Amino acid sequence: MYWDNSPAESFWSTSKHEHHHRHVYATKTELVAAIENCIHFYSGTRRHSKLGMRSPSDYEKPLPAAA
């Protein structure tokens, strides 16, 4: 079984259930903007259980900067 695709599948599943199935978009532009907002929220703001219920932004703050 391949696990390398699981983060992407998890994101799209969450995106569909939390955002896109609850809204009707009049134009493709609205849908694209909604997906971009969802990506920003999911990868920066949304708390994740794997990160100790911290957002990715909060999780990365104490990490040292790469040289």
N, CA, C and O atoms as a Tripos MOL2 file, in Angstrom:
@<TRIPOS>MOLECULE
protein
  268   267    67     0     0
PROTEIN
NO_CHARGES

@<TRIPOS>ATOM
      1 N           0.8400   -1.1790    0.0000 N.3       1 MET1
      2 CA          0.0000    0.0000    0.0000 C.3       1 MET1
      3 C           0.8840    1.2410    0.0000 C.2       1 MET1
      4 O           1.9310    1.2630    0.6460 O.2       1 MET1
      5 N           0.4650    2.2590   -0.7160 N.am      2 TYR2
      6 CA          1.2270    3.4980   -0.8140 C.3       2 TYR2
      7 C           0.6690    4.5340    0.1500 C.2       2 TYR2
      8 O          -0.5210    4.8470    0.1130 O.2       2 TYR2
      9 N           1.5260    5.0630    1.0080 N.am      3 TRP3
     10 CA          1.0960    6.0350    2.0140 C.3       3 TRP3
     11 C           1.5020    7.4460    1.6420 C.2       3 TRP3
     12 O           1.0830    8.3850    2.3190 O.2       3 TRP3
     13 N           2.2940    7.6450    0.6040 N.am      4 ASP4
     14 CA          2.7900    8.9770    0.2780 C.3       4 ASP4
     15 C           1.6880    9.9270   -0.1820 C.2       4 ASP4
     16 O           1.8750   11.1430   -0.1490 O.2       4 ASP4
     17 N           0.5560    9.4000   -0.6040 N.am      5 ASN5
     18 CA         -0.5490   10.2300   -1.0740 C.3       5 ASN5
     19 C          -1.5590   10.5270    0.0320 C.2       5 ASN5
     20 O          -2.4820   11.3130   -0.1790 O.2       5 ASN5
     21 N          -1.4040    9.9220    1.1900 N.am      6 SER6
     22 CA         -2.4060   10.0570    2.2430 C.3       6 SER6
     23 C          -2.5940   11.4900    2.7430 C.2       6 SER6
     24 O          -3.7360   11.8550    3.0250 O.2       6 SER6
     25 N          -1.5560   12.3340    2.8760 N.am      7 PRO7
     26 CA         -1.8160   13.7080    3.3120 C.3       7 PRO7
     27 C          -2.6760   14.4900    2.3130 C.2       7 PRO7
     28 O          -3.5480   15.2620    2.7130 O.2       7 PRO7
     29 N          -2.4340   14.2930    1.0410 N.am      8 ALA8
     30 CA         -3.2390   14.9930    0.0270 C.3       8 ALA8
     31 C          -4.6780   14.5060    0.0540 C.2       8 ALA8
     32 O          -5.6040   15.3110   -0.0380 O.2       8 ALA8
     33 N          -4.8780   13.2010    0.1780 N.am      9 GLU9
     34 CA         -6.2340   12.6560    0.2340 C.3       9 GLU9
     35 C          -6.9640   13.1570    1.4730 C.2       9 GLU9
     36 O          -8.1530   13.4680    1.4130 O.2       9 GLU9
     37 N          -6.2640   13.2340    2.5820 N.am     10 SER10
     38 CA         -6.8650   13.7350    3.8190 C.3      10 SER10
     39 C          -7.2800   15.1890    3.6660 C.2      10 SER10
     40 O          -8.3680   15.5780    4.0920 O.2      10 SER10
     41 N          -6.4080   15.9960    3.0540 N.am     11 PHE11
     42 CA         -6.7390   17.4080    2.8390 C.3      11 PHE11
     43 C          -7.9920   17.5580    1.9940 C.2      11 PHE11
     44 O          -8.9020   18.3010    2.3630 O.2      11 PHE11
     45 N          -8.0530   16.8600    0.8600 N.am     12 TRP12
     46 CA         -9.2050   17.0220   -0.0370 C.3      12 TRP12
     47 C         -10.4850   16.5090    0.5980 C.2      12 TRP12
     48 O         -11.5580   17.0690    0.3700 O.2      12 TRP12
     49 N         -10.3870   15.4600    1.3840 N.am     13 SER13
     50 CA        -11.5640   14.9550    2.0820 C.3      13 SER13
     51 C         -12.0830   15.9950    3.0810 C.2      13 SER13
     52 O         -13.2790   16.2850    3.1280 O.2      13 SER13
     53 N         -11.1700   16.5450    3.8710 N.am     14 THR14
     54 CA        -11.5600   17.5760    4.8370 C.3      14 THR14
     55 C         -12.1110   18.7960    4.1240 C.2      14 THR14
     56 O         -13.1270   19.3550    4.5380 O.2      14 THR14
     57 N         -11.4580   19.2040    3.0730 N.am     15 SER15
     58 CA        -11.8950   20.3740    2.3060 C.3      15 SER15
     59 C         -13.3130   20.1930    1.7900 C.2      15 SER15
     60 O         -14.1420   21.0940    1.9130 O.2      15 SER15
     61 N         -13.5890   19.0510    1.2230 N.am     16 LYS16
     62 CA        -14.9210   18.7880    0.6810 C.3      16 LYS16
     63 C         -15.9860   18.7930    1.7680 C.2      16 LYS16
     64 O         -17.0500   19.3880    1.5960 O.2      16 LYS16
     65 N         -15.7030   18.1360    2.8810 N.am     17 HIS17
     66 CA        -16.7070   18.0160    3.9360 C.3      17 HIS17
     67 C         -16.9110   19.3090    4.7170 C.2      17 HIS17
     68 O         -18.0380   19.6210    5.1030 O.2      17 HIS17
     69 N         -15.8390   20.0710    4.9570 N.am     18 GLU18
     70 CA        -15.9580   21.2800    5.7720 C.3      18 GLU18
     71 C         -16.3300   22.5180    4.9670 C.2      18 GLU18
     72 O         -16.8480   23.4820    5.5300 O.2      18 GLU18
     73 N         -16.0790   22.5100    3.6770 N.am     19 HIS19
     74 CA        -16.2780   23.7400    2.9200 C.3      19 HIS19
     75 C         -17.1480   23.5590    1.6780 C.2      19 HIS19
     76 O         -18.2230   24.1530    1.5900 O.2      19 HIS19
     77 N         -16.7140   22.7700    0.7440 N.am     20 HIS20
     78 CA        -17.3000   22.7740   -0.5950 C.3      20 HIS20
     79 C         -18.6710   22.1250   -0.6880 C.2      20 HIS20
     80 O         -19.4710   22.5170   -1.5370 O.2      20 HIS20
     81 N         -18.9650   21.1500    0.1530 N.am     21 HIS21
     82 CA        -20.2970   20.5390    0.1060 C.3      21 HIS21
     83 C         -21.3470   21.4250    0.7560 C.2      21 HIS21
     84 O         -22.5450   21.1890    0.6020 O.2      21 HIS21
     85 N         -20.9050   22.4410    1.4800 N.am     22 ARG22
     86 CA        -21.8290   23.3320    2.1810 C.3      22 ARG22
     87 C         -22.1370   24.6040    1.4040 C.2      22 ARG22
     88 O         -22.9710   25.3990    1.8390 O.2      22 ARG22
     89 N         -21.4900   24.8130    0.2720 N.am     23 HIS23
     90 CA        -21.6470   26.0540   -0.4830 C.3      23 HIS23
     91 C         -21.9460   25.7710   -1.9470 C.2      23 HIS23
     92 O         -21.5940   24.7230   -2.4890 O.2      23 HIS23
     93 N         -22.6010   26.7330   -2.5600 N.am     24 VAL24
     94 CA        -22.8330   26.7020   -4.0040 C.3      24 VAL24
     95 C         -22.0570   27.8740   -4.5850 C.2      24 VAL24
     96 O         -22.2150   29.0090   -4.1370 O.2      24 VAL24
     97 N         -21.2330   27.6080   -5.5630 N.am     25 TYR25
     98 CA        -20.3980   28.6360   -6.1680 C.3      25 TYR25
     99 C         -20.9780   29.0220   -7.5240 C.2      25 TYR25
    100 O         -21.2540   28.1630   -8.3610 O.2      25 TYR25
    101 N         -21.1580   30.3250   -7.7280 N.am     26 ALA26
    102 CA        -21.7610   30.8190   -8.9580 C.3      26 ALA26
    103 C         -20.7790   30.7970  -10.1230 C.2      26 ALA26
    104 O         -21.1800   30.6340  -11.2760 O.2      26 ALA26
    105 N         -19.4940   30.9600   -9.8230 N.am     27 THR27
    106 CA        -18.4910   31.0110  -10.8870 C.3      27 THR27
    107 C         -17.2820   30.1600  -10.5180 C.2      27 THR27
    108 O         -17.0790   29.8100   -9.3550 O.2      27 THR27
    109 N         -16.4960   29.8400  -11.5160 N.am     28 LYS28
    110 CA        -15.2550   29.1050  -11.2900 C.3      28 LYS28
    111 C         -14.2990   29.9430  -10.4530 C.2      28 LYS28
    112 O         -13.5650   29.4030   -9.6260 O.2      28 LYS28
    113 N         -14.3000   31.2530  -10.6570 N.am     29 THR29
    114 CA        -13.4280   32.1530   -9.8970 C.3      29 THR29
    115 C         -13.7270   32.0680   -8.4040 C.2      29 THR29
    116 O         -12.8080   32.0520   -7.5850 O.2      29 THR29
    117 N         -15.0110   32.0140   -8.0470 N.am     30 GLU30
    118 CA        -15.3920   31.8760   -6.6410 C.3      30 GLU30
    119 C         -14.8990   30.5520   -6.0690 C.2      30 GLU30
    120 O         -14.4080   30.5010   -4.9410 O.2      30 GLU30
    121 N         -15.0310   29.4930   -6.8400 N.am     31 LEU31
    122 CA        -14.5860   28.1810   -6.3820 C.3      31 LEU31
    123 C         -13.0710   28.1580   -6.1810 C.2      31 LEU31
    124 O         -12.5890   27.6410   -5.1730 O.2      31 LEU31
    125 N         -12.3240   28.7100   -7.1220 N.am     32 VAL32
    126 CA        -10.8590   28.7450   -7.0130 C.3      32 VAL32
    127 C         -10.4420   29.5460   -5.7780 C.2      32 VAL32
    128 O          -9.5450   29.1310   -5.0440 O.2      32 VAL32
    129 N         -11.0840   30.6840   -5.5490 N.am     33 ALA33
    130 CA        -10.7760   31.5040   -4.3680 C.3      33 ALA33
    131 C         -11.0850   30.7300   -3.0850 C.2      33 ALA33
    132 O         -10.3240   30.8010   -2.1200 O.2      33 ALA33
    133 N         -12.1940   29.9950   -3.0700 N.am     34 ALA34
    134 CA        -12.5580   29.2010   -1.8960 C.3      34 ALA34
    135 C         -11.5330   28.1040   -1.6420 C.2      34 ALA34
    136 O         -11.1770   27.8470   -0.4920 O.2      34 ALA34
    137 N         -11.0570   27.4600   -2.6890 N.am     35 ILE35
    138 CA        -10.0410   26.4060   -2.5320 C.3      35 ILE35
    139 C          -8.7390   27.0060   -2.0080 C.2      35 ILE35
    140 O          -8.0990   26.4240   -1.1320 O.2      35 ILE35
    141 N          -8.3420   28.1610   -2.5360 N.am     36 GLU36
    142 CA         -7.1270   28.8200   -2.0550 C.3      36 GLU36
    143 C          -7.2480   29.1870   -0.5800 C.2      36 GLU36
    144 O          -6.3000   29.0150    0.1860 O.2      36 GLU36
    145 N          -8.4100   29.6910   -0.1830 N.am     37 ASN37
    146 CA         -8.6350   30.0150    1.2270 C.3      37 ASN37
    147 C          -8.5810   28.7650    2.0940 C.2      37 ASN37
    148 O          -8.0360   28.7840    3.1980 O.2      37 ASN37
    149 N          -9.1490   27.6880    1.5850 N.am     38 CYS38
    150 CA         -9.1460   26.4250    2.3170 C.3      38 CYS38
    151 C          -7.7150   25.9100    2.5010 C.2      38 CYS38
    152 O          -7.3540   25.4530    3.5860 O.2      38 CYS38
    153 N          -6.9130   25.9840    1.4550 N.am     39 ILE39
    154 CA         -5.5130   25.5490    1.5330 C.3      39 ILE39
    155 C          -4.7720   26.3740    2.5790 C.2      39 ILE39
    156 O          -4.0330   25.8230    3.3940 O.2      39 ILE39
    157 N          -4.9660   27.6890    2.5610 N.am     40 HIS40
    158 CA         -4.3070   28.5660    3.5330 C.3      40 HIS40
    159 C          -4.7500   28.1990    4.9540 C.2      40 HIS40
    160 O          -3.9200   28.1050    5.8580 O.2      40 HIS40
    161 N          -6.0510   27.9920    5.1490 N.am     41 PHE41
    162 CA         -6.5700   27.6390    6.4690 C.3      41 PHE41
    163 C          -6.0330   26.2900    6.9280 C.2      41 PHE41
    164 O          -5.5560   26.1590    8.0560 O.2      41 PHE41
    165 N          -6.1100   25.2860    6.0550 N.am     42 TYR42
    166 CA         -5.7120   23.9300    6.4200 C.3      42 TYR42
    167 C          -4.2260   23.8400    6.7310 C.2      42 TYR42
    168 O          -3.8310   23.1710    7.6860 O.2      42 TYR42
    169 N          -3.4020   24.5070    5.9340 N.am     43 SER43
    170 CA         -1.9590   24.3570    6.1030 C.3      43 SER43
    171 C          -1.3410   25.3850    7.0330 C.2      43 SER43
    172 O          -0.1500   25.3030    7.3310 O.2      43 SER43
    173 N          -2.1210   26.3510    7.4990 N.am     44 GLY44
    174 CA         -1.5240   27.3580    8.3640 C.3      44 GLY44
    175 C          -2.2620   27.6080    9.6560 C.2      44 GLY44
    176 O          -1.6270   27.9140   10.6650 O.2      44 GLY44
    177 N          -3.5750   27.4900    9.6700 N.am     45 THR45
    178 CA         -4.3710   27.9110   10.8090 C.3      45 THR45
    179 C          -5.0510   26.7560   11.5340 C.2      45 THR45
    180 O          -5.1110   26.7510   12.7640 O.2      45 THR45
    181 N          -5.5610   25.7860   10.7960 N.am     46 ARG46
    182 CA         -6.3470   24.6890   11.3820 C.3      46 ARG46
    183 C          -5.4870   23.8470   12.3140 C.2      46 ARG46
    184 O          -4.3630   23.4800   11.9700 O.2      46 ARG46
    185 N          -6.0190   23.5430   13.4930 N.am     47 ARG47
    186 CA         -5.2790   22.7200   14.4450 C.3      47 ARG47
    187 C          -5.3310   21.2550   14.0160 C.2      47 ARG47
    188 O          -6.3590   20.7660   13.5490 O.2      47 ARG47
    189 N          -4.2050   20.5690   14.1840 N.am     48 HIS48
    190 CA         -4.0820   19.1720   13.7740 C.3      48 HIS48
    191 C          -3.7490   18.3040   14.9940 C.2      48 HIS48
    192 O          -2.9020   18.6660   15.8110 O.2      48 HIS48
    193 N          -4.4140   17.1740   15.1050 N.am     49 SER49
    194 CA         -4.1590   16.2890   16.2400 C.3      49 SER49
    195 C          -2.7320   15.7440   16.2140 C.2      49 SER49
    196 O          -2.1370   15.5260   17.2700 O.2      49 SER49
    197 N          -2.1850   15.5260   15.0410 N.am     50 LYS50
    198 CA         -0.8140   15.0010   14.9350 C.3      50 LYS50
    199 C           0.2310   16.0000   15.4360 C.2      50 LYS50
    200 O           1.3710   15.6240   15.7120 O.2      50 LYS50
    201 N          -0.1590   17.2770   15.5530 N.am     51 LEU51
    202 CA          0.7620   18.3180   16.0120 C.3      51 LEU51
    203 C           0.4300   18.7550   17.4380 C.2      51 LEU51
    204 O           0.7770   19.8600   17.8560 O.2      51 LEU51
    205 N          -0.2400   17.8830   18.1700 N.am     52 GLY52
    206 CA         -0.6000   18.2190   19.5460 C.3      52 GLY52
    207 C          -1.6750   19.2840   19.6150 C.2      52 GLY52
    208 O          -1.6620   20.1280   20.5110 O.2      52 GLY52
    209 N          -2.6080   19.2490   18.6710 N.am     53 MET53
    210 CA         -3.7060   20.2130   18.5660 C.3      53 MET53
    211 C          -3.1960   21.6540   18.4030 C.2      53 MET53
    212 O          -3.7920   22.6060   18.9060 O.2      53 MET53
    213 N          -2.0870   21.7770   17.6900 N.am     54 ARG54
    214 CA         -1.5590   23.0970   17.3260 C.3      54 ARG54
    215 C          -1.6770   23.2610   15.8280 C.2      54 ARG54
    216 O          -1.7280   22.2820   15.0830 O.2      54 ARG54
    217 N          -1.7190   24.4970   15.3970 N.am     55 SER55
    218 CA         -1.7270   24.7630   13.9600 C.3      55 SER55
    219 C          -0.3100   24.5550   13.4320 C.2      55 SER55
    220 O           0.6510   24.6320   14.1970 O.2      55 SER55
    221 N          -0.1710   24.2920   12.1320 N.am     56 PRO56
    222 CA          1.1760   24.1560   11.5740 C.3      56 PRO56
    223 C           2.0340   25.4060   11.8140 C.2      56 PRO56
    224 O           3.2370   25.2920   12.0510 O.2      56 PRO56
    225 N           1.4320   26.5810   11.7540 N.am     57 SER57
    226 CA          2.1810   27.8240   12.0050 C.3      57 SER57
    227 C           2.7140   27.8530   13.4280 C.2      57 SER57
    228 O           3.8820   28.1740   13.6480 O.2      57 SER57
    229 N           1.8600   27.5160   14.4060 N.am     58 ASP58
    230 CA          2.2980   27.4970   15.8020 C.3      58 ASP58
    231 C           3.3250   26.4080   16.0470 C.2      58 ASP58
    232 O           4.2590   26.5940   16.8260 O.2      58 ASP58
    233 N           3.1570   25.2800   15.3910 N.am     59 TYR59
    234 CA          4.0980   24.1660   15.5530 C.3      59 TYR59
    235 C           5.4900   24.5430   15.0530 C.2      59 TYR59
    236 O           6.4890   24.1590   15.6620 O.2      59 TYR59
    237 N           5.5650   25.2820   13.9640 N.am     60 GLU60
    238 CA          6.8620   25.6210   13.3660 C.3      60 GLU60
    239 C           7.5490   26.8080   14.0130 C.2      60 GLU60
    240 O           8.7450   26.9990   13.7940 O.2      60 GLU60
    241 N           6.8580   27.6070   14.7920 N.am     61 LYS61
    242 CA          7.4660   28.8010   15.3920 C.3      61 LYS61
    243 C           8.7210   28.5040   16.2100 C.2      61 LYS61
    244 O           9.7230   29.1950   16.0280 O.2      61 LYS61
    245 N           8.7180   27.5060   17.1060 N.am     62 PRO62
    246 CA          9.9160   27.2860   17.9050 C.3      62 PRO62
    247 C          11.0510   26.5630   17.1740 C.2      62 PRO62
    248 O          12.1450   26.4270   17.7230 O.2      62 PRO62
    249 N          10.8110   26.1050   15.9570 N.am     63 LEU63
    250 CA         11.8450   25.3950   15.2160 C.3      63 LEU63
    251 C          12.9020   26.3870   14.7160 C.2      63 LEU63
    252 O          12.5640   27.4920   14.2940 O.2      63 LEU63
    253 N          14.1720   25.9970   14.7640 N.am     64 PRO64
    254 CA         15.2160   26.8940   14.2650 C.3      64 PRO64
    255 C          15.1240   27.0460   12.7500 C.2      64 PRO64
    256 O          14.7040   26.1260   12.0490 O.2      64 PRO64
    257 N          15.5140   28.1960   12.2620 N.am     65 ALA65
    258 CA         15.4850   28.4610   10.8140 C.3      65 ALA65
    259 C          16.5550   27.6080   10.1290 C.2      65 ALA65
    260 O          17.6350   27.3890   10.6780 O.2      65 ALA65
    261 N          16.2430   27.1360    8.9370 N.am     66 ALA66
    262 CA         17.1990   26.3410    8.1620 C.3      66 ALA66
    263 C          18.3420   27.2330    7.6860 C.2      66 ALA66
    264 O          18.1260   28.3830    7.3050 O.2      66 ALA66
    265 N          19.5340   26.7030    7.7100 N.am     67 ALA67
    266 CA         20.7110   27.4740    7.2940 C.3      67 ALA67
    267 C          20.8370   27.5030    5.7960 C.2      67 ALA67
    268 O          21.7700   28.1070    5.2670 O.2      67 ALA67
@<TRIPOS>BOND
     1     1     2 1
     2     2     3 1
     3     3     4 2
     4     3     5 am
     5     5     6 1
     6     6     7 1
     7     7     8 2
     8     7     9 am
     9     9    10 1
    10    10    11 1
    11    11    12 2
    12    11    13 am
    13    13    14 1
    14    14    15 1
    15    15    16 2
    16    15    17 am
    17    17    18 1
    18    18    19 1
    19    19    20 2
    20    19    21 am
    21    21    22 1
    22    22    23 1
    23    23    24 2
    24    23    25 am
    25    25    26 1
    26    26    27 1
    27    27    28 2
    28    27    29 am
    29    29    30 1
    30    30    31 1
    31    31    32 2
    32    31    33 am
    33    33    34 1
    34    34    35 1
    35    35    36 2
    36    35    37 am
    37    37    38 1
    38    38    39 1
    39    39    40 2
    40    39    41 am
    41    41    42 1
    42    42    43 1
    43    43    44 2
    44    43    45 am
    45    45    46 1
    46    46    47 1
    47    47    48 2
    48    47    49 am
    49    49    50 1
    50    50    51 1
    51    51    52 2
    52    51    53 am
    53    53    54 1
    54    54    55 1
    55    55    56 2
    56    55    57 am
    57    57    58 1
    58    58    59 1
    59    59    60 2
    60    59    61 am
    61    61    62 1
    62    62    63 1
    63    63    64 2
    64    63    65 am
    65    65    66 1
    66    66    67 1
    67    67    68 2
    68    67    69 am
    69    69    70 1
    70    70    71 1
    71    71    72 2
    72    71    73 am
    73    73    74 1
    74    74    75 1
    75    75    76 2
    76    75    77 am
    77    77    78 1
    78    78    79 1
    79    79    80 2
    80    79    81 am
    81    81    82 1
    82    82    83 1
    83    83    84 2
    84    83    85 am
    85    85    86 1
    86    86    87 1
    87    87    88 2
    88    87    89 am
    89    89    90 1
    90    90    91 1
    91    91    92 2
    92    91    93 am
    93    93    94 1
    94    94    95 1
    95    95    96 2
    96    95    97 am
    97    97    98 1
    98    98    99 1
    99    99   100 2
   100    99   101 am
   101   101   102 1
   102   102   103 1
   103   103   104 2
   104   103   105 am
   105   105   106 1
   106   106   107 1
   107   107   108 2
   108   107   109 am
   109   109   110 1
   110   110   111 1
   111   111   112 2
   112   111   113 am
   113   113   114 1
   114   114   115 1
   115   115   116 2
   116   115   117 am
   117   117   118 1
   118   118   119 1
   119   119   120 2
   120   119   121 am
   121   121   122 1
   122   122   123 1
   123   123   124 2
   124   123   125 am
   125   125   126 1
   126   126   127 1
   127   127   128 2
   128   127   129 am
   129   129   130 1
   130   130   131 1
   131   131   132 2
   132   131   133 am
   133   133   134 1
   134   134   135 1
   135   135   136 2
   136   135   137 am
   137   137   138 1
   138   138   139 1
   139   139   140 2
   140   139   141 am
   141   141   142 1
   142   142   143 1
   143   143   144 2
   144   143   145 am
   145   145   146 1
   146   146   147 1
   147   147   148 2
   148   147   149 am
   149   149   150 1
   150   150   151 1
   151   151   152 2
   152   151   153 am
   153   153   154 1
   154   154   155 1
   155   155   156 2
   156   155   157 am
   157   157   158 1
   158   158   159 1
   159   159   160 2
   160   159   161 am
   161   161   162 1
   162   162   163 1
   163   163   164 2
   164   163   165 am
   165   165   166 1
   166   166   167 1
   167   167   168 2
   168   167   169 am
   169   169   170 1
   170   170   171 1
   171   171   172 2
   172   171   173 am
   173   173   174 1
   174   174   175 1
   175   175   176 2
   176   175   177 am
   177   177   178 1
   178   178   179 1
   179   179   180 2
   180   179   181 am
   181   181   182 1
   182   182   183 1
   183   183   184 2
   184   183   185 am
   185   185   186 1
   186   186   187 1
   187   187   188 2
   188   187   189 am
   189   189   190 1
   190   190   191 1
   191   191   192 2
   192   191   193 am
   193   193   194 1
   194   194   195 1
   195   195   196 2
   196   195   197 am
   197   197   198 1
   198   198   199 1
   199   199   200 2
   200   199   201 am
   201   201   202 1
   202   202   203 1
   203   203   204 2
   204   203   205 am
   205   205   206 1
   206   206   207 1
   207   207   208 2
   208   207   209 am
   209   209   210 1
   210   210   211 1
   211   211   212 2
   212   211   213 am
   213   213   214 1
   214   214   215 1
   215   215   216 2
   216   215   217 am
   217   217   218 1
   218   218   219 1
   219   219   220 2
   220   219   221 am
   221   221   222 1
   222   222   223 1
   223   223   224 2
   224   223   225 am
   225   225   226 1
   226   226   227 1
   227   227   228 2
   228   227   229 am
   229   229   230 1
   230   230   231 1
   231   231   232 2
   232   231   233 am
   233   233   234 1
   234   234   235 1
   235   235   236 2
   236   235   237 am
   237   237   238 1
   238   238   239 1
   239   239   240 2
   240   239   241 am
   241   241   242 1
   242   242   243 1
   243   243   244 2
   244   243   245 am
   245   245   246 1
   246   246   247 1
   247   247   248 2
   248   247   249 am
   249   249   250 1
   250   250   251 1
   251   251   252 2
   252   251   253 am
   253   253   254 1
   254   254   255 1
   255   255   256 2
   256   255   257 am
   257   257   258 1
   258   258   259 1
   259   259   260 2
   260   259   261 am
   261   261   262 1
   262   262   263 1
   263   263   264 2
   264   263   265 am
   265   265   266 1
   266   266   267 1
   267   267   268 2
@<TRIPOS>SUBSTRUCTURE
     1 MET1         2 RESIDUE 1 A MET
     2 TYR2         6 RESIDUE 1 A TYR
     3 TRP3        10 RESIDUE 1 A TRP
     4 ASP4        14 RESIDUE 1 A ASP
     5 ASN5        18 RESIDUE 1 A ASN
     6 SER6        22 RESIDUE 1 A SER
     7 PRO7        26 RESIDUE 1 A PRO
     8 ALA8        30 RESIDUE 1 A ALA
     9 GLU9        34 RESIDUE 1 A GLU
    10 SER10       38 RESIDUE 1 A SER
    11 PHE11       42 RESIDUE 1 A PHE
    12 TRP12       46 RESIDUE 1 A TRP
    13 SER13       50 RESIDUE 1 A SER
    14 THR14       54 RESIDUE 1 A THR
    15 SER15       58 RESIDUE 1 A SER
    16 LYS16       62 RESIDUE 1 A LYS
    17 HIS17       66 RESIDUE 1 A HIS
    18 GLU18       70 RESIDUE 1 A GLU
    19 HIS19       74 RESIDUE 1 A HIS
    20 HIS20       78 RESIDUE 1 A HIS
    21 HIS21       82 RESIDUE 1 A HIS
    22 ARG22       86 RESIDUE 1 A ARG
    23 HIS23       90 RESIDUE 1 A HIS
    24 VAL24       94 RESIDUE 1 A VAL
    25 TYR25       98 RESIDUE 1 A TYR
    26 ALA26      102 RESIDUE 1 A ALA
    27 THR27      106 RESIDUE 1 A THR
    28 LYS28      110 RESIDUE 1 A LYS
    29 THR29      114 RESIDUE 1 A THR
    30 GLU30      118 RESIDUE 1 A GLU
    31 LEU31      122 RESIDUE 1 A LEU
    32 VAL32      126 RESIDUE 1 A VAL
    33 ALA33      130 RESIDUE 1 A ALA
    34 ALA34      134 RESIDUE 1 A ALA
    35 ILE35      138 RESIDUE 1 A ILE
    36 GLU36      142 RESIDUE 1 A GLU
    37 ASN37      146 RESIDUE 1 A ASN
    38 CYS38      150 RESIDUE 1 A CYS
    39 ILE39      154 RESIDUE 1 A ILE
    40 HIS40      158 RESIDUE 1 A HIS
    41 PHE41      162 RESIDUE 1 A PHE
    42 TYR42      166 RESIDUE 1 A TYR
    43 SER43      170 RESIDUE 1 A SER
    44 GLY44      174 RESIDUE 1 A GLY
    45 THR45      178 RESIDUE 1 A THR
    46 ARG46      182 RESIDUE 1 A ARG
    47 ARG47      186 RESIDUE 1 A ARG
    48 HIS48      190 RESIDUE 1 A HIS
    49 SER49      194 RESIDUE 1 A SER
    50 LYS50      198 RESIDUE 1 A LYS
    51 LEU51      202 RESIDUE 1 A LEU
    52 GLY52      206 RESIDUE 1 A GLY
    53 MET53      210 RESIDUE 1 A MET
    54 ARG54      214 RESIDUE 1 A ARG
    55 SER55      218 RESIDUE 1 A SER
    56 PRO56      222 RESIDUE 1 A PRO
    57 SER57      226 RESIDUE 1 A SER
    58 ASP58      230 RESIDUE 1 A ASP
    59 TYR59      234 RESIDUE 1 A TYR
    60 GLU60      238 RESIDUE 1 A GLU
    61 LYS61      242 RESIDUE 1 A LYS
    62 PRO62      246 RESIDUE 1 A PRO
    63 LEU63      250 RESIDUE 1 A LEU
    64 PRO64      254 RESIDUE 1 A PRO
    65 ALA65      258 RESIDUE 1 A ALA
    66 ALA66      262 RESIDUE 1 A ALA
    67 ALA67      266 RESIDUE 1 A ALA
